[in-house]
Structure formats: C-alpha cells, structure tokens
C-alpha cells in the first residue's frame, strides 16, 4: 500500500451513478455502525481494496491457494464489499454489533403466505414452508437491512 494515493476519490471513481450515491453512502455508514468497517469513506474503501490486493499478492507469492480475484477494480471491490456487508448482516454474523428484530415462527409463516410466489418450483408448485423456512427468515432479515439503509439514506 506504500506510495499509493487514496485521497481525493469520487463516487465516479468507483462507478457509482449520481442516483446511487446516497444509497452507497448509507450502506457504508451502516457497515461502520455494525462494526464491520472503521472507515466509511471512499478513501477507506480504497485502503481496504489495496490491502486485500496486497494480501492476495503476498499469498500468491508464497504459492498459496487464493480464492476469488487476485485484483479488484475500484468498482468491483465496492460491489464486493456492499454484498459482503449485506450477507454478513443477513447471516447474523457474530461480529455484527446490532440488536436484531426477533423473527417469530408466526412472522415467518405470515411472510411466507403473503409472498408465496417467491417460493415456487419451476412448474409453479409452491415449496412447503418447512422446506424454505431458513430462506424466508433470511429474506425477512434482508428487508430489515434494507430498512436500516433506507433510514440512513433519509438522514443524508
């Protein structure tokens, strides 16, 4: 990371359209609130990208197996991070600093019934609730993530 500039970056440098700026800012802020990152700035994203790249380069230099890309464009790395934050939240990762809303069995069944079309086979037949219980709960958790991001968007 030595010698590489990370200051003066813009959302355009990360391939973010003007319409997306608030949402990306909110997702980065939420990730910081959750304790997933300490720096929610674009410079923080770039520093993490360069650190990941250096880590991968070092591992490859030691002939270690590396999964995924060996180098990320800024745009690809930002999308990777935003996806990772969402997945960590949905999976209720232990590093998350957040008080999750309880999802009762009744809440999950109600959601399943109201959104049954999301849980169908190719032939149109619905999956039984027991077959998709975990998926239903993860979708509810994803909606909780989106609600928090949207609230932060309104504050920006």
C-alpha positions as CSV (number, residue, x, y, z in Angstrom):
1,X,0.0,0.0,0.0
2,X,3.0,2.3,0.4
3,X,3.3,5.1,-2.2
4,X,-0.3,4.7,-3.5
5,X,-2.6,7.7,-3.2
6,X,-6.0,7.1,-1.8
7,X,-7.2,10.7,-1.2
8,X,-9.4,12.8,-3.4
9,X,-11.5,9.9,-4.7
10,X,-15.0,10.5,-6.0
11,X,-18.0,8.1,-6.4
12,X,-17.4,8.3,-10.1
13,X,-14.0,6.6,-9.5
14,X,-16.0,3.7,-8.1
15,X,-18.5,3.5,-10.9
16,X,-21.4,4.9,-8.8
17,X,-24.1,6.8,-10.6
18,X,-25.5,10.0,-9.1
19,X,-28.7,8.2,-8.3
20,X,-26.8,5.6,-6.2
21,X,-24.6,7.9,-4.2
22,X,-26.9,8.2,-1.1
23,X,-27.6,4.5,-1.0
24,X,-23.9,3.6,-1.2
25,X,-23.0,6.2,1.5
26,X,-25.8,4.8,3.7
27,X,-24.6,1.2,3.2
28,X,-21.0,2.2,4.1
29,X,-22.3,4.1,7.1
30,X,-24.5,1.2,8.2
31,X,-21.5,-1.2,7.9
32,X,-19.5,1.1,10.1
33,X,-22.4,1.2,12.6
34,X,-22.4,-2.6,12.6
35,X,-18.7,-2.7,13.3
36,X,-17.8,-4.3,10.0
37,X,-15.5,-1.4,9.0
38,X,-14.0,1.5,10.8
39,X,-13.8,3.9,7.9
40,X,-16.9,4.5,5.8
41,X,-15.2,7.0,3.4
42,X,-14.2,6.3,-0.2
43,X,-10.6,6.5,1.0
44,X,-11.4,3.8,3.5
45,X,-12.8,1.6,0.7
46,X,-9.7,2.2,-1.4
47,X,-7.4,1.4,1.5
48,X,-9.2,-1.9,2.1
49,X,-9.1,-2.7,-1.6
50,X,-5.4,-2.1,-1.7
51,X,-4.8,-4.1,1.5
52,X,-6.8,-7.0,0.1
53,X,-4.8,-6.8,-3.1
54,X,-1.5,-6.8,-1.2
55,X,-2.7,-9.7,0.9
56,X,-3.6,-11.7,-2.2
57,X,-0.3,-10.8,-4.0
58,X,1.7,-11.9,-0.9
59,X,-0.3,-15.2,-0.7
60,X,0.3,-15.9,-4.4
61,X,4.0,-15.1,-3.9
62,X,4.1,-17.8,-1.3
63,X,2.3,-20.3,-3.7
64,X,-0.8,-20.4,-1.5
65,X,-4.2,-21.1,-3.0
66,X,-6.2,-17.9,-3.4
67,X,-10.0,-18.0,-4.0
68,X,-11.6,-15.2,-5.9
69,X,-10.0,-12.4,-7.8
70,X,-6.3,-11.5,-7.4
71,X,-7.0,-7.9,-8.2
72,X,-10.2,-5.8,-8.0
73,X,-11.1,-2.7,-9.9
74,X,-12.5,0.0,-7.6
75,X,-16.0,-0.6,-8.9
76,X,-15.7,-4.4,-8.4
77,X,-14.3,-4.0,-4.9
78,X,-17.0,-1.6,-3.8
79,X,-19.7,-4.0,-5.1
80,X,-17.9,-6.9,-3.3
81,X,-17.9,-5.0,0.0
82,X,-21.5,-3.9,-0.2
83,X,-22.6,-7.5,-1.0
84,X,-20.4,-8.8,1.9
85,X,-21.9,-6.4,4.3
86,X,-25.5,-7.4,3.3
87,X,-24.6,-11.1,3.6
88,X,-22.9,-10.7,7.0
89,X,-25.9,-8.9,8.3
90,X,-28.4,-11.5,6.9
91,X,-26.4,-14.4,8.3
92,X,-26.3,-12.7,11.7
93,X,-22.5,-12.9,11.8
94,X,-21.2,-12.8,15.4
95,X,-19.0,-9.8,14.6
96,X,-22.2,-7.7,13.9
97,X,-22.9,-5.1,16.5
98,X,-26.6,-4.9,16.2
99,X,-29.8,-5.9,18.1
100,X,-31.8,-7.9,15.6
101,X,-35.6,-7.8,15.5
102,X,-36.9,-11.2,16.6
103,X,-38.5,-13.2,13.8
104,X,-41.1,-15.4,15.3
105,X,-42.4,-18.6,13.6
106,X,-45.7,-16.8,13.1
107,X,-43.9,-13.8,11.5
108,X,-42.1,-16.2,9.1
109,X,-45.2,-18.1,8.2
110,X,-47.2,-14.9,7.6
111,X,-44.4,-13.6,5.4
112,X,-44.3,-16.9,3.5
113,X,-48.1,-16.8,3.0
114,X,-48.0,-13.2,1.7
115,X,-45.1,-13.9,-0.6
116,X,-45.8,-17.5,-1.7
117,X,-44.9,-16.6,-5.3
118,X,-41.2,-16.2,-4.2
119,X,-41.1,-19.8,-3.1
120,X,-42.3,-21.8,-6.1
121,X,-40.8,-24.6,-8.2
122,X,-40.3,-24.2,-12.0
123,X,-43.6,-26.0,-12.5
124,X,-45.4,-23.3,-10.4
125,X,-45.9,-25.6,-7.4
126,X,-45.1,-23.9,-4.0
127,X,-42.5,-25.2,-1.7
128,X,-43.8,-26.2,1.7
129,X,-42.9,-23.7,4.5
130,X,-40.6,-26.3,6.2
131,X,-38.6,-26.6,3.0
132,X,-37.9,-22.8,2.8
133,X,-38.1,-21.7,6.5
134,X,-34.5,-20.6,6.6
135,X,-34.8,-18.8,3.2
136,X,-37.9,-16.9,4.5
137,X,-36.1,-15.8,7.6
138,X,-33.1,-14.6,5.6
139,X,-35.4,-12.6,3.3
140,X,-37.1,-11.0,6.3
141,X,-33.6,-10.2,7.7
142,X,-32.6,-8.7,4.3
143,X,-35.7,-6.5,4.4
144,X,-34.5,-5.3,7.9
145,X,-31.1,-4.5,6.4
146,X,-32.8,-2.5,3.6
147,X,-35.0,-0.7,6.1
148,X,-31.9,0.5,8.0
149,X,-30.1,1.6,4.9
150,X,-33.2,3.5,3.7
151,X,-33.4,5.3,7.1
152,X,-29.8,6.3,6.8
153,X,-30.4,7.5,3.2
154,X,-33.2,9.8,4.5
155,X,-30.7,11.3,7.0
156,X,-28.0,12.1,4.4
